[in-house]
Amino acid sequence: MAEASIAARNDPWKVLEFYSGIGGMRYSLMKSGVNAEVVEAFEINDKANDVYQHNFGHRPYQGNIQSLTAVDLDSYGADAWLLSPPCQPYTRQGLQKDAGDARAFSFLQILELMQFILHPPSMLFVENVVGFETSETHARMIEILEETNFITQEFILSPLQFGIPYSRPRYFCLAKRRPSSFINKDLNGLLIQSPRPLFEHVDKVTNEDDLSQKDWEKSLLSCQPIEQFLELKNPNNDSAADSASFVTHLPEHSIRNLGENDVHEYDGEVLDRASLDQYSVPLSLIERWGSAMGILVLMSLSQHLKFTIYVKGTGSLLATVEPKKKDKSSLKEQRLRYFTPREVANLHSLPEEFEFPQHISLRQRYALLGNSLSIAVVAALLQYLFADHF
Ligand SMILES: C[S@@+](CC[C@H](N)C(=O)[O-])C[C@H]1O[C@@H](n2cnc3c(N)ncnc32)[C@H](O)[C@@H]1O
């Protein structure tokens, strides 16, 4: 951790959590050790709110963030706003309509309100997909933050850089209102691709701090092995190392693209070996991919990591058997399976006590987890944001 301590205050910082989903920001705040209290969360999706309420004992304000007024926002007297707005306006799947996408309106709307708030927050944290940093919405966000006296530092970071065998680079904007400032003042206004400034004093980031392909492979080697994140071990081979793989992508929106019958409903919390079957990828699906083999990327990594499978558009799959030949013909042999929701939660660094209420279906669990974020990454960024450096 950077040498400056997290701001010592008697009263906890008051925080608003926008687009709260299943509470990834709140879990990150708890993990960060910052003395903070979420005074309200805002989320339109009732299933996400069921999960949030189940775990935190508080139901977020269920409504459209776009309908909040400056008076509403002022009434909380919040010190910090944490926002993870929808990412579809900036993704290829979401057609990249950017600020013209209705799903971007609520975010732009509350940013615009910042100018009319009597007591604006002194800190702001935004999470989104890579690609957001070149969007019109981003340009407007930076403009508003400058007009309202904020300084910013932006990051693109992946859990892989924090010892988690999971590649999911995400964009983050950290903003502090003057006279507050960041520990590493020289990085103001920069987009940084290294976690180094979060843990030590740096005057500048060099190109070497940005990860090259070689460095990514090196970070992979220093990651915890994937089997530490699995609840279902490979029944064919108890030596977990033999099933080692790493995750390049999680079932974000993708699981929802699968046919209804391709995902079996999950009807309980108790998992045993027989449960593995419900996560195996049906042969019919593998056969159907035959014509779409072009979208499969099978890549060899080190001896330690064995191999990786990345199936575009269908989320991540775990190969539970290493093929003799690493080519597309070996797909059936690899006994592909989906990650279970608990495994996805583990890769997001959600705590052990996090759980879904029984009535949330398997499909909904994947969708909600796919929308969430890496607690390991966000906690470190929040520690840096809240560290006191007036
Ligand atoms: C990227 S997800 C954020 C997930 C969250 N950080 C988590 O850990 O689960 C965006 C969330 O914003 C919600 N949302 C989208 N538009 C909204 C709006 N106008 N008002 C309130 N919530 C909205 C979606 O339902 C979704 O849960």
The ligand as an SDF file (V2000), in Angstrom:
LIG
                    3D

 27 29  0  0  0  0  0  0  0  0999 V2000
  -22.4000   -2.7970  -14.9400 C   0  0  0  0  0  0  0  0  0  0  0  0
  -23.7320   -3.2010  -13.9010 S   0  0  0  0  0  0  0  0  0  0  0  0
  -23.0740   -2.7640  -12.3060 C   0  0  0  0  0  0  0  0  0  0  0  0
  -22.9670   -3.9720  -11.4190 C   0  0  0  0  0  0  0  0  0  0  0  0
  -22.4560   -3.7340  -10.0160 C   0  0  0  0  0  0  0  0  0  0  0  0
  -21.2760   -2.9380   -9.9250 N   0  0  0  0  0  0  0  0  0  0  0  0
  -22.2040   -5.0820   -9.3340 C   0  0  0  0  0  0  0  0  0  0  0  0
  -21.1990   -5.2620   -8.6680 O   0  0  0  0  0  0  0  0  0  0  0  0
  -23.0490   -5.9760   -9.4940 O   0  0  0  0  0  0  0  0  0  0  0  0
  -24.8740   -1.9080  -14.2210 C   0  0  0  0  0  0  0  0  0  0  0  0
  -26.1320   -1.9870  -13.3590 C   0  0  0  0  0  0  0  0  0  0  0  0
  -26.8780   -0.7820  -13.5500 O   0  0  0  0  0  0  0  0  0  0  0  0
  -28.2630   -1.0650  -13.5270 C   0  0  0  0  0  0  0  0  0  0  0  0
  -28.8980    0.0420  -14.2600 N   0  0  0  0  0  0  0  0  0  0  0  0
  -28.7920    0.3120  -15.5720 C   0  0  0  0  0  0  0  0  0  0  0  0
  -29.4370    1.4590  -15.8950 N   0  0  0  0  0  0  0  0  0  0  0  0
  -29.9670    1.9210  -14.7200 C   0  0  0  0  0  0  0  0  0  0  0  0
  -30.7470    3.0690  -14.4060 C   0  0  0  0  0  0  0  0  0  0  0  0
  -31.0990    3.9480  -15.3430 N   0  0  0  0  0  0  0  0  0  0  0  0
  -31.1310    3.2530  -13.1120 N   0  0  0  0  0  0  0  0  0  0  0  0
  -30.7600    2.3370  -12.1620 C   0  0  0  0  0  0  0  0  0  0  0  0
  -30.0150    1.2510  -12.4070 N   0  0  0  0  0  0  0  0  0  0  0  0
  -29.6300    1.0280  -13.6740 C   0  0  0  0  0  0  0  0  0  0  0  0
  -28.3640   -2.4340  -14.2090 C   0  0  0  0  0  0  0  0  0  0  0  0
  -29.5350   -3.1050  -13.8110 O   0  0  0  0  0  0  0  0  0  0  0  0
  -27.0760   -3.1220  -13.7320 C   0  0  0  0  0  0  0  0  0  0  0  0
  -27.3230   -3.8840  -12.5690 O   0  0  0  0  0  0  0  0  0  0  0  0
  1  2  1  0
  2  3  1  0
  2 10  1  0
  3  4  1  0
  4  5  1  0
  5  6  1  0
  5  7  1  0
  7  8  2  0
  7  9  1  0
 10 11  1  0
 11 12  1  0
 11 26  1  0
 12 13  1  0
 13 14  1  0
 13 24  1  0
 14 15  1  0
 14 23  1  0
 15 16  2  0
 16 17  1  0
 17 18  1  0
 17 23  2  0
 18 19  1  0
 18 20  2  0
 20 21  1  0
 21 22  2  0
 22 23  1  0
 24 25  1  0
 24 26  1  0
 26 27  1  0
M  CHG  2   2   1   9  -1
M  END
$$$$
